[in-house]
Every structure is written in C-alpha cells, then in structure tokens.
C-alpha cells in the first residue's frame, strides 16, 4: 500500500515524500482512512510507528479541503499530556502542512503566556 492509495492530497503526498516516507505503517493504514471519513479513532502503538502522522495527515487534509474559518477561530485542537509531545506534534503539523495554506501554533504551560497569546491573536 502507498500513501497515495490512502487518498491523501497532492500537497500532503509531496510533504510525505520529502520527509522520506515511501509506504505507510500499519497504524497509518488503519487510522488515515478512518479520520478522512470523519470517524473517531483510538489507537495504541509503540514509539516510532507513525501514530502522529496517522492523525495529523488526515486532519490537515480535512482542514485544507474546507473553506477557511472566520479569522481567529480555531478549527482543530490537539491535546497532549506533555510539553515535549506537544512540541513534537507541532513539528509534524508544520512538516506535513508545509505545502498547505494553514497556520498552526503550539501552546503550553511553564513558559511566558504573552507571546503565545500574541500568536493566537494573529490567527491559527
């Protein structure tokens, strides 16, 4: 199976190729079509199996396929249990979404809030 067979858009396929991935992992084969069709998923897999791409890729596709939201309205929220994981997911959103007209931000505690508020006010 290839990422193209999963129904991902050309900009996402380009980003996946640039990342060096040639075929989806088992968790991605199961998760991507489910999320693309609007279903909720709950999945568990070991570190390094591609879980993040399994939900980030279809979320980005769904967001890019719909009309832009009203300014300053958030259309997706990904909650993680740690700052480190939040930063990792944010990096994946930037990496996979580099060819899409979407904005994102990572927000977490333990750092100054004003720069984060300013980022959100600019629109994400």
Beta strands, then each sheet from edge to edge (+ up, - down):
end
